[in-house]
Amino acid sequence: NLDFFESVCPMSRTSFEKLDTNSIWGKYEKLYLGYASEKEIRTHASSGGVLTALCIYLLEKNIIDGVLHTKVSDSSCIETTNCCSDSKEKLMDACGSRYSISHPLNNIIQSIDLKKRYVFIGKPCDVTALNNFLEINSELKKNIIYTFSFFCAGLPSKMANQKLLKSLDVDEENCASLTYRGDGWPGKVTAIDKKGNVHKMEYADAWGGILGRDINPFCRVCMDGIGERADVSCGDGWYLDENNEPDFEEKDGRNIIFARTNKGQQVIYDASEAGYLDLFEFNDLIQLKAMQKYQFERKATMLEKIIALRMMFRTSPEYSIFRLRNFHIGISIKRRIRLFVGSIKRIIKGRM
């Protein structure tokens, strides 16, 4: 019913009102830079491998029985499937970003053994929806004992992924594997066809030129790309160039890590003490803004997007304009006007 959807939907007024309005970055206990101590995990993962290392720690210490997450589908290299990994080998086989449509909450209740304990990994919206559901069905909290999230800039469409393959000169039927990130940082997009030929593209070209241009319209008005409702959330801890911009030259991977709850902080500390993570406390929010410029800007300019939607008589999330003003910081008037005009154009084109 409508009351149920309002209570769990990550785009609802209910979810919006649960966000912290005192900081662009949401509530957190501690902030770190870090990476998986094991070189293979750090290299194979999309950035620093922190979420993978945390899950391996929890499995190997018998704190959990499985990890609920997504991986590439067996039927198509640009589709995903839900899975439960109960070993390091399975996690390593599935780790890495999937810049394609995923539904990790689909049939999740049927996937849970009520005698077992799990970590759930998903997009920020997935974690919000799950935590909203667990507040209603608190009995399941004994089974899903941690929620982890990764930073998200939007969900690319299947058509965008098909366009990516076309740009790589591979079609979906003849593509044996597609890796969006990893094997370096950020790593190249790598498609291998069924004849073994390797096709590569720079990460910045793939995201900036193709995938990021065709995302779910509601992703453009999502308030949380940084996993504010998770126990632990991670993104790219980009190094900065001489212009204070993210440097996408290949380097060893590194995560920005938010310990958002007490138990999230504790598991990060315990995994570090056990040798699974290399951590460095980090408190420079000015540098963080430069590292994660998109995430900062999307929230700081949400007011302009919502006003644009309402001015054009389009459906928009029921965000409070008054509360959105709390995030209205750190962006120049010139930039705000440009983003407002850009939003109007996207609305007219049906992309928002």
Residue pairs with C-beta under 8 A, 6 or more apart in sequence:
5 12
6 12
6 13
6 14
7 14
7 132
7 136
8 129
8 132
8 133
8 136
9 15
9 129
9 132
10 124
10 125
10 126
10 128
10 129
10 132
10 222
10 224
11 125
11 218
11 221
11 222
11 317
12 317
12 318
13 317
13 318
13 319
13 320
14 132
15 128
15 132
16 223
16 317
16 318
16 319
16 320
16 323
17 320
17 323
18 229
19 26
19 223
19 224
19 228
20 26
20 27
20 228
21 323
21 326
21 327
22 326
24 289
24 296
24 299
24 300
24 327
24 329
24 330
25 31
25 226
25 258
25 285
25 288
26 224
26 226
26 228
26 258
26 260
27 228
27 260
28 258
28 259
28 260
29 259
29 260
29 261
29 262
29 264
29 265
30 259
30 265
30 268
30 281
31 256
31 257
31 258
31 259
31 281
31 282
31 283
31 288
32 256
32 257
32 259
32 268
32 279
32 280
32 281
32 282
33 237
33 254
33 255
33 256
33 257
33 279
33 280
33 282
34 48
34 50
34 237
34 254
34 255
34 257
34 272
34 277
34 278
34 279
34 280
35 42
35 47
35 48
35 49
35 50
35 252
35 253
35 254
35 255
35 277
35 278
36 42
36 45
36 48
36 49
36 50
36 52
36 53
36 276
36 277
36 278
37 53
37 275
37 276
37 277
37 278
38 49
38 53
38 276
40 92
41 49
41 52
41 53
41 56
41 92
41 95
42 48
42 49
42 252
42 253
43 49
43 182
43 183
43 184
43 252
43 253
44 92
44 95
44 96
44 182
44 183
45 51
45 52
45 95
45 96
45 182
45 253
46 95
46 96
46 97
46 150
46 180
46 181
46 182
46 185
46 186
46 187
46 236
46 253
47 181
47 185
47 186
47 234
47 235
47 236
47 237
47 253
47 254
47 255
48 185
48 234
48 237
48 253
48 254
48 255
49 95
49 253
49 255
50 232
50 234
50 255
50 257
50 277
51 121
51 148
51 150
51 232
51 234
52 91
52 92
52 95
53 271
53 276
53 277
54 119
54 148
54 232
54 267
54 268
54 271
54 276
54 277
55 64
55 67
55 85
55 91
55 119
55 121
55 148
56 88
56 91
56 276
57 63
57 267
57 270
57 271
57 274
57 276
57 277
58 64
58 67
58 119
58 146
58 267
58 271
59 65
59 66
59 67
59 86
59 87
59 88
59 91
60 88
61 274
63 117
63 145
64 116
64 117
64 118
64 119
64 145
64 146
65 86
65 113
65 116
65 117
65 118
66 84
66 85
66 86
66 116
66 118
66 119
67 84
67 85
67 86
67 91
67 118
67 119
67 120
67 121
68 82
68 83
68 84
68 104
68 108
68 111
68 112
68 118
68 119
68 120
68 121
68 144
69 82
69 83
69 84
69 85
69 94
69 104
69 120
69 121
69 122
70 80
70 81
70 82
70 83
70 94
70 98
70 102
70 104
70 122
71 80
71 81
71 83
71 93
71 94
71 98
72 79
72 80
72 81
72 94
72 98
72 177
72 178
73 79
73 80
73 81
74 81
76 172
77 165
77 172
77 175
77 176
77 177
77 178
77 191
78 100
78 158
78 161
78 162
78 164
78 165
78 172
78 175
78 178
79 100
79 101
79 158
80 98
80 100
80 101
80 102
80 103
82 103
82 104
82 106
82 107
82 108
82 111
83 90
83 94
84 111
84 118
85 91
85 94
95 182
96 179
96 180
96 181
96 182
97 150
97 180
97 181
97 182
98 180
99 156
99 161
99 180
99 206
99 207
99 211
100 155
100 156
100 158
100 161
101 155
101 156
101 157
101 158
102 122
102 123
102 155
104 120
104 121
104 122
104 123
104 126
105 122
105 126
105 129
105 130
108 120
108 130
109 140
112 118
112 140
112 143
112 144
113 143
114 143
116 143
117 142
117 143
117 144
117 145
118 143
118 144
118 145
118 146
119 144
119 145
119 146
119 147
119 148
120 126
120 127
120 130
120 144
120 146
120 147
120 148
121 147
121 148
121 149
121 150
122 130
122 147
122 149
123 149
123 150
123 152
123 155
124 149
124 151
124 152
124 222
124 224
124 225
124 226
124 227
124 228
124 229
124 230
124 233
125 152
125 222
125 224
126 149
127 147
127 148
127 149
127 227
127 229
127 230
128 224
128 228
128 229
130 144
130 147
131 147
131 229
133 140
134 140
134 141
134 144
146 231
146 232
146 263
146 264
146 267
147 229
147 230
147 231
148 227
148 230
148 231
148 232
148 233
148 234
149 226
149 227
149 229
149 230
149 232
149 233
149 234
150 227
150 233
150 234
150 235
151 225
151 226
151 227
151 233
151 234
151 235
151 236
151 292
151 295
152 219
152 222
152 225
152 227
153 207
153 212
153 215
153 219
153 225
153 294
153 295
153 298
154 212
154 215
154 216
154 219
154 220
154 222
154 225
155 215
155 216
155 219
156 211
156 212
156 214
156 215
157 214
157 215
157 216
159 214
160 210
160 211
160 213
160 214
160 215
161 211
162 172
163 210
163 214
164 189
164 201
164 206
164 210
164 211
165 171
165 172
165 175
165 178
165 191
167 201
167 210
168 189
168 191
168 199
168 200
168 201
169 199
170 191
170 193
170 199
174 193
174 194
174 195
175 191
175 192
175 193
175 194
176 192
176 193
176 194
176 196
177 190
177 191
177 192
178 189
178 190
178 191
178 192
179 187
179 189
179 190
179 191
180 189
180 203
180 206
181 187
181 189
181 203
183 190
184 250
184 253
185 236
185 250
185 251
185 252
185 253
185 254
186 203
186 204
186 236
186 248
186 250
187 203
187 250
188 200
188 201
188 202
188 203
189 200
189 201
189 202
189 203
189 206
190 198
190 199
190 200
191 198
191 199
191 200
192 198
192 199
193 199
202 248
203 248
204 248
217 350
217 351
217 352
218 317
220 305
220 346
220 351
220 352
221 302
221 305
221 306
221 309
221 316
221 317
221 352
222 298
223 299
223 302
223 317
223 319
225 294
225 295
225 298
225 299
226 233
226 235
226 258
226 292
226 295
227 233
227 234
227 258
227 260
228 260
229 260
230 258
230 260
230 264
231 259
231 260
231 261
231 263
231 264
231 267
232 257
232 258
232 259
232 260
232 264
232 267
232 268
233 257
233 258
233 260
234 255
234 256
234 257
234 258
235 255
235 256
235 292
235 295
236 246
236 254
236 255
236 256
236 291
236 292
237 254
237 255
237 256
237 257
237 291
238 246
238 247
238 248
238 254
238 291
238 292
239 246
239 247
239 251
239 254
240 246
240 247
240 287
240 290
240 291
241 247
244 290
245 290
245 293
246 290
246 291
246 293
256 282
256 288
256 291
256 292
257 268
257 279
258 264
259 265
259 268
268 277
268 279
271 277
272 278
272 279
282 288
288 296
289 296
289 330
296 330
297 331
297 335
297 339
299 327
300 327
300 328
300 329
300 330
300 331
301 331
301 335
301 336
301 339
302 319
302 324
302 327
303 321
303 324
303 325
303 327
303 328
304 336
304 339
304 340
304 343
305 339
305 340
305 343
305 352
306 316
306 317
306 319
306 321
306 324
307 321
307 340
308 340
308 343
308 344
308 347
309 315
309 316
309 343
309 347
309 352
310 316
311 344
312 344
312 347
312 348
314 347
314 352
343 352
346 352
